[in-house]
Amino acid sequence: MSPRLLTGRLEIVAATLTLIEMEAADLSGLSEVLNVEIEAWPPPGNDESSLQWSVEKLRAHPEHAGFHIWYVILLEGRHRKLIGLVAFKEPPDEQGTIEAGYSIVEKYQRRGIGTEATRAIMRWAFEDPRVKLITAETFPELEASIKVMKACGMTFLGEGSSEPGAIRYGVTREEFERFLAQQEPNG
């Protein structure tokens, strides 16, 4: 069974090898198994090559489900809509660092969904004692992406390593817990 997370308006489902292979082969099969409507797919920044990368990673290590792709499902009344992906690139490295990413279908952007889904998988990841630091990378001109990072308690760490010009943000477990406590109505 794939890990599933629930937030106020989302269900976030970790991609297993079966789910990701289904996505690669036939979206209607994925739609049926997740019991979702799919209006537009894939979300920005995802394509055949990123999907194949995920298939290869989970094929090599199916036990790493949760430390790769998560499907973001919007719950609207009786409707369930697949609207994006959140992810980690890999399980934690030797220092306990993992890198998060997020992509929401354009129609559903700027509604706080990327933040809500990313926070949920960050909570899940920090339950693993190996995870000490969660980072994310973007480009300085992608203000919406930076806004998600900051809304997840991340602070600027410096230059990124994924591509020239990328910048990196991050948050430790302790910083994340303090950040979430400050977000509480009584905090």
N, C-alpha and C positions, 0 to 999 in steps of 0.2 A: 504494500500500500504506500502510495506517495504521500510525503508530508503535506499537510494542508493547514493554512493559516486563515483566520477570519478577522476582519476589522469591521468597523461600523458599516461600510458599504461594499467591501471587497471580500472575495475568496481568492487566495493566492495558493497555487498548486505547484509543488516542485515537479519538474519534468523528470520522468524516469526514462530509461532507454526506450521502453515501449511507446511512451507518449511522444518523444522527440522523433522516433522513427515514423510514427503515424503522421506527425506534422509534415515530415519530409515527403512522405508517400502520397497522402491524401487528406486535405483539410477537412473533408466531410467526415472522415473517420474520427479525427481529433474532436470535431464539433460534437459528434455523437457520444464519445466516451466522456468528455467533460460536461456534456449536456449544456452547451453554449451556442449562442448565435455568433457568427463571425461575419462582420460587415466589411472590414478592410484588414488585410493582412499581407505582409508582416508590418510591424511598427517601424518607424524610421531608424535607420542605422543597422537594420537586420536584413540579410539577404540569403541567397542560396549558400554562399561560402561560410557565413557565420553559423547557419543551421548545420552544415556539414561538420564544422569544427565541433559543435556541441554533440552531434551524433558520435563522432570519433572519441571525444573525451568520455562520454557515458558508456560507450562500447568497451573502452579500455578499463573503466572503473565504475561499473553500475552502482556500487555502494556509495559513490559520491553524490547521489541525487540530493538536492538541497544546496550543494556547493557549486551549482551551475545555474541553469535556467529555471525560473518560476513563471508560470502563466498567471496573468492578472485578469480576474473575472469581476466585472461590475455587476452587482446585484441590484436590480431595479424592479421592485415588485416581484412579479413572477418571471421576469426576464433575467437571463444570465448572458452577459455579453463579454466575449474575449476581447480585451481592449489593449493589452500590452504585455511586456515582459519586464521582469526585474531579474537580476542575476548576480552571481559571484563568478569571477573568472576561474577560480581554482579553490580547492580546500586550503586551509591555512598553511603558510610556509613555516620554516623552522623558527622564525621570530614571532609567529602567531598572527601574521598579517594576511588579510584577504581584501580583494578589490571588488567593489560593488559597481553595478551599472543598472540603467533603467531606460526604458523606451515605451512611450504610450502613443497609441494611434492618435493622429493629429486632432481628430474630432473631439477627443476627450482630454486634450492637454489643457493646462492652465486651470485645473479644477482641484489641485492638491492630490490627485490620484498617485502620481509618481512618488510624492513624499510619503503618502500613507502606506503604499506598498513597500517602498524601500525601508521605512522604519520597521515594518513588520518582519521583513527578512533579516534586518539587523538584530532585532530582539531575538529571533530564532538563532542566529549565528552566535550571538554572545552567550547563549546558554551552553555552548560548547566551550569547555575550559581551555582548549587550545587557542581560541580566538582572543587576541589581545588588542588588535587594531584593525579597523575597517577603513579603507581608503576608497577614493573615487577620483577619476581624472576627467577633465573636460578642457575646453579652450576658453580663454578669457572673454571672448565675444559671445559665448553661449550663456547669457545671463539667466535663462530659465533653469539650466542645468546647475549653475552655481547656487541658485535659490533653493533647489532641492537639497543640495549638499548641506547648506547652512540650516535648512529646516529639519535636517536629520542630525544636527548638533556638530557637524564637521567644521573644522577650521582650516585655513590655508596652511599647507605644509611646504609649498615651494613648487619647483619645476616637476612636471610629470615625466614619466619614462616611456609611455606608450608611443608617442609621436612627437616630432619637433613642435614646440610651441604649446604643448599640453601643460596644464597646471594640475596640481594634486591637492586634495583636501583629505582630512582624516579625523577620526575620533577613536579614543580608547574606550574600553568597556566602562571604566569609572566615569569618564567625561560624558558618555552617552547616558548612563544612569542619572547623573546629576542634571543633564539637559532635560531628560524626560520628566524628572521630578519637578523641575521649574515650569514645565508645560502644563502640569496638573492645575485645575482651577484653584485648589487650595495651596499650591506650591509656591 
